[in-house]
Amino acid sequence: MRPTAALAPEHHTDQTRFYSIWLGGARIGTASEAEVWNPRGVHLRRTEAMSFLRGDAEVSLTTQIDIDADLGLVAHQVRWMENNNGVVRSADAETQLASGAVPAELVPMIVRRDGHFAGAVFLPARNFVGGHGRVDPVAPGRLVARLALDAGPLAEATIDQASDGMPARVVDGEGVIALRISAAQARIPFAAADLVAATAVPIGGHRHGAHHLMLDGNIVLPALPGQAATTASAGVAVDLGAQLPGGLPAPPSSPYDLGPDRANEIRRLVAGVRARITPDLGATTSSARDADAATAGDCTTFALAYAALASRRGIPTRVVTGLRVDGDRLVRHRWAVSWTGRAWIAVDAAFGAVPAGGDLIGLAIHDADDAGLVAGEAALTQVHAANWN
């Protein structure tokens, strides 16, 4: 059942807002929101133009979301379009609208009208991932937004309001910051920053050969194979090694003392993925569906493509979001864990490592779907500092 339209305000004003988008202290894009009213309702268009480097690879990503809603801000049409380095995709949110869910881009206008929001919501820019959202005031001019995804994880953001009731500053759980700017400021070009470097965590101290790290931050590490964590006064001490078994429970249908060893089969699947996919940091993958047919991509592409193959073969597999030791820094990375029939092992298809470990710190374990990817990304901001121990 669709929600009943609320009473419309007496006056509607066409307006356009602009935002600069930042991550890791570097500007990575510009967004615009244009709301145009007519006697029947409003058309909202949000356009995000992202431009950055990933190492030496240039990434250009443009996303456009068009929403048509009635005077009560009840959406009846949502269309999403993405141009990723020349590859164009689009989709309509028919299923989500039929269920009465609200597109996230419309929520700020509802909050401007009502002062708060609570209800079913979905993210058009994230492959229509849905859940239950709340936006509540916590101080004058400040709101906290929470989205409990249908798959379970929670995403949060802090919002500072401008005098017109719309967001002036948004900081989300992935570390992305959006700042309200003028039209003139939006036209000023900015240099493309290396996103890998901007989001990396430097490793302090001197390495003595062993893989022992001390992490500082709001961290609770999962018991993944390849790592062992203990709480210390200075933070979380982590030992890394491919032979560390972790502490994940066996799948319900695969007790520890039963089942053939499928490690060699897993290696063959990884080899097949690496033969098909060319490493390319500029060819990003935004959904699990894309990775299954990808021929070029980043670590996410490799992890999702491998997970799809393993799952079809009946090998219990989940995806891990975390960090990889890269010289004197930790960089964002994705890999998988698979059940061999006797134990869980880490599988890093991007580097052909089976079992992987020794250079991987898993922050979140999740399913290889869109909701899992959103939840995993929120964990990447937990580590504030790292030192060799």
Buried (B, 14 or more C-beta within 10 A) or exposed (E): EEBEEBEBEEEBEEEEBBBBBBBBEBBBBBBBBBBEBEEEBBBBBBBBBBBBBBEEBEBBBBBBBBBBBBBBBBBEBBBBBBBBBEEEEEEBBEEBBEEEBBBBBBBBBBBBBEEEBEBBBBBBBBBBBBBBBBBEBEEEEEBBBBBBBEBEBEBBBBBBBEEEBBBBBBBBBBBBBBBBBEEEEBEEEEEBBBBBBBBBBEBEEEBEEEBBBBBBBEBEBBBBBBBBBEEEEEBBBBBBBBEBBBEBEBEEEBEEEEBEEBBEBBBEBBEBBBEBBEBBBBBBBBBBEBBBEBEBBBBBBBBBBBBBBBBEBEBBBBBBBBBBBBEBBBBBBBBBBBBBBBBBBBBBBBBBBBBBBBBBBBBBBBBBBBBBBBBBBBBBBBBEBBBBB
